[in-house]
Each structure stands twice: as structure tokens, then as C-alpha cells.
Amino acid sequence: MNQNDAETYRQTEIPIAPDPDMRESDLKTVPIVKRHLAPADPDSMDVKPGDNARYVRYAMACWNLPPIDISDPDQVWNRITDYFAYCEQNDRKPQLVGMANWLGISRDTLNSWKRGEYRKDTHSDIIQKAVSALEEMWSEYMLNGKINPASGIFLSKNWFGYRDEQQLVVTPNNPLENADPDEVRRRYLNALPDTTES
């Protein structure tokens, strides 16, 4: 390793339980290598000046929206389409939590509507359509390398209910399944040790 690859510093190593009579010259000096670790996916950590401010503006965009009557499915539908239009105009990836924020409800409430646990007759279909559109978009992002795969997997599991699943097939192996009972008895008796005395 040359000097350009890493910088080397002198650092005094202090013993865990130093001897009170030990002189400073008895302490060892060890080189410390300063490493610059690249992230696993350079694009996933590419934060440019102004990015955080833009994300804050996106999150705050819904704060000043006039409240809607969330019991009215037409108002819910219009607010969702407004959210998608906002994301399109601002080149922003739509999100489940963003949609909930634009509606003025929690993500849990949104999921409850989606599952039909509440407002099933009026809201469930609307929310399922919107979430299906989100799922399709996020699948496209994943397939086209537009988001970090680990992030995409995490979001797919948490937003859309995906899960890693292994299918285990258990095949019972019973050698007696088709055996003749008389044959089994005979083999069993032949396998027993001879206990007769001579």
C-alpha cells in the first residue's frame, strides 16, 4: 500500500493497566490506516447538495392542503390522483406513506382501507387500485435498476406484502405402507433373537 492509497498516522497506544513507573518512551507507537470505504452501491449513497431540502419540500407539500372529507370516496379518489400528478410533475417516486399524508390519514388507516377492514364498500377498491399502481411502479424501478435492490426488497415486503418463502415438500417414507401383515409378522419374528434354552 502506498501513501496515495491511505494516510498513515502515529498514535500512542496506552496499555489497559499501565504501570505507574512506566516511562512514556516505553509505550509503543502503531500505524493507523485511514480507509475510505466505498458504499456497496455508489448510486444509493449519492446525496448532492440540495437533495435533503428537496425531500423536505416534498414531505411538507401536503401540510397546507385543504382537508377533505375522508368519508367521501370521490374526494379520496381526487386527492390520490392529485398526489400522483404532483409526483409526476416533480419527478418524484410516489410512496404509500406519501399517499397517506396527502389524504391526511395514517399509513395504518390506509392499509386498513385497502384490506377492507374499514370503509370496505366505499374505499377499499379505490385504495387497492392506487396501491396496485404503486406496486407496478416500484416493480418497474426494481427491474430497470432505478432503486437499490435491498431498498426495493425491503419496501416490497413492507408496502406490498411480499415475503421470502420456501416451499417444503415432506414425503413420508413408510416401508410398511403396502406390506402384507403376515409377511411383516414373519420378518419380525425371524429378527428376534432365539430365547430358547438348549
C-alpha positions in Angstrom: 0.0 0.0 0.0 1.5 3.3 -1.0 0.9 6.8 0.6 -1.7 7.6 -2.0 -3.9 4.6 -1.1 -4.1 5.5 2.6 -2.8 8.0 5.1 -0.7 6.7 8.0 -0.9 8.4 11.4 1.2 7.9 14.5 -0.9 7.1 17.6 0.3 6.3 21.1 -1.1 3.0 22.3 -1.8 3.2 26.1 -1.7 -0.1 28.0 -5.0 -1.2 29.6 -3.5 -1.2 33.1 -0.3 0.9 32.8 2.4 0.5 35.3 2.8 3.8 37.3 6.5 3.5 37.0 6.4 3.2 33.1 8.0 5.9 31.2 6.4 7.4 28.1 9.2 6.1 26.0 8.1 2.5 26.9 4.8 3.0 25.1 4.5 1.6 21.7 3.6 3.6 18.6 1.4 1.8 16.0 0.5 3.0 12.5 -3.3 3.6 11.9 -4.5 3.2 8.4 -7.3 5.5 7.4 -9.6 3.7 4.9 -12.1 5.2 2.6 -14.8 2.6 2.1 -16.9 2.8 -0.9 -20.6 2.1 -0.4 -21.9 -1.2 -1.9 -23.9 0.7 -4.4 -22.4 4.1 -5.2 -25.7 5.5 -6.6 -27.6 4.6 -3.4 -25.5 7.0 -1.4 -25.2 9.8 -4.0 -26.6 12.7 -2.0 -25.9 16.0 -3.7 -26.3 19.5 -2.1 -29.9 20.4 -2.1 -31.2 16.8 -2.1 -32.3 16.9 1.5 -34.0 20.2 1.2 -35.9 18.9 -1.8 -37.0 15.8 0.1 -38.2 18.0 3.0 -40.2 20.2 0.5 -41.8 17.0 -0.9 -42.8 15.8 2.5 -44.2 19.2 3.5 -46.1 19.8 0.3 -49.2 18.2 1.8 -49.2 20.3 5.0 -51.1 23.2 3.6 -53.6 21.2 1.5 -57.2 21.9 2.4 -58.7 19.0 4.4 -61.0 16.6 2.6 -64.0 14.7 3.8 -62.3 11.3 4.0 -65.7 9.6 4.2 -66.4 10.8 0.7 -64.9 8.3 -1.8 -64.9 10.9 -4.6 -62.8 13.3 -2.5 -60.4 10.5 -1.6 -60.1 9.5 -5.3 -59.4 13.1 -6.3 -56.8 13.6 -3.6 -55.0 10.4 -4.7 -54.9 11.5 -8.3 -53.7 14.9 -7.2 -50.9 13.1 -5.3 -49.9 11.1 -8.4 -50.0 14.2 -10.5 -47.8 16.0 -8.0 -45.3 13.2 -8.1 -45.3 13.2 -11.9 -44.8 17.0 -12.2 -42.0 16.9 -9.6 -40.3 13.8 -10.9 -40.8 12.1 -7.6 -41.3 8.4 -6.8 -44.8 8.0 -5.3 -44.9 6.2 -2.0 -47.5 4.6 0.2 -46.8 6.9 3.2 -46.9 10.0 0.9 -50.3 9.0 -0.4 -51.5 8.6 3.2 -50.1 12.0 4.1 -51.9 13.6 1.1 -55.1 12.1 2.3 -54.5 13.3 5.9 -54.6 9.8 7.4 -52.0 7.4 8.8 -50.4 4.6 6.8 -52.2 2.1 9.1 -55.6 3.6 8.2 -54.7 3.4 4.5 -53.8 -0.2 4.9 -57.0 -0.9 6.9 -59.0 0.6 4.0 -57.0 -1.5 1.5 -57.7 -4.7 3.4 -61.4 -3.8 3.7 -61.3 -3.7 7.5 -62.9 -0.2 7.4 -64.9 1.6 4.7 -64.9 -1.6 2.7 -67.8 -0.7 0.5 -66.6 2.8 -0.3 -62.8 3.0 -0.1 -61.3 -0.5 -0.5 -61.4 -0.6 -4.3 -60.0 2.9 -4.6 -57.1 2.2 -2.3 -56.4 -1.2 -3.9 -56.2 0.4 -7.3 -53.8 3.1 -6.1 -51.6 0.6 -4.2 -51.5 -1.7 -7.3 -50.3 1.3 -9.3 -47.6 1.9 -6.7 -46.6 -1.7 -6.8 -46.3 -1.7 -10.6 -44.2 1.4 -10.5 -41.9 0.1 -7.8 -41.5 -3.2 -9.7 -40.5 -1.2 -12.8 -38.0 0.7 -10.7 -36.5 -2.6 -9.5 -36.5 -4.2 -12.9 -34.8 -1.2 -14.5 -32.2 -0.6 -11.8 -33.7 2.7 -10.7 -33.5 1.9 -7.0 -31.1 0.0 -4.8 -32.2 -3.7 -4.8 -32.0 -4.0 -1.0 -34.3 -1.0 -0.6 -36.7 -2.4 -3.2 -36.9 -5.7 -1.4 -37.4 -4.0 1.9 -40.2 -1.8 0.6 -41.9 -4.6 -1.4 -42.1 -6.6 1.8 -43.3 -3.7 3.9 -45.6 -2.0 1.5 -47.0 -4.7 -0.7 -46.8 -7.8 1.5 -44.1 -9.7 -0.4 -42.2 -12.3 1.5 -39.4 -14.8 1.1 -41.0 -18.2 1.1 -39.6 -21.6 0.9 -41.8 -24.5 -0.1 -41.0 -27.7 1.8 -42.5 -30.9 0.5 -42.4 -33.7 3.0 -42.8 -37.2 1.6 -43.5 -39.8 4.2 -41.3 -42.8 3.8 -43.2 -45.7 5.4 -41.9 -49.1 4.4 -44.9 -50.8 6.0 -47.4 -48.9 3.9 -48.2 -51.6 1.4 -46.8 -54.6 3.3 -48.6 -57.8 3.9 -49.4 -58.1 7.7 -48.5 -61.8 7.7 -45.1 -61.1 6.0 -44.3 -58.3 8.5 -45.1 -60.7 11.4 -42.9 -63.4 10.0 -40.0 -61.0 9.4 -40.4 -59.6 12.9 -40.3 -63.0 14.5 -37.3 -64.0 12.4 -35.5 -60.8 13.5 -35.9 -61.6 17.2 -33.1 -63.4 19.0 -33.6 -67.0 19.8 -34.5 -67.2 23.5 -35.0 -71.0 23.8 -32.5 -72.7 26.2 -30.6 -75.7 25.0 
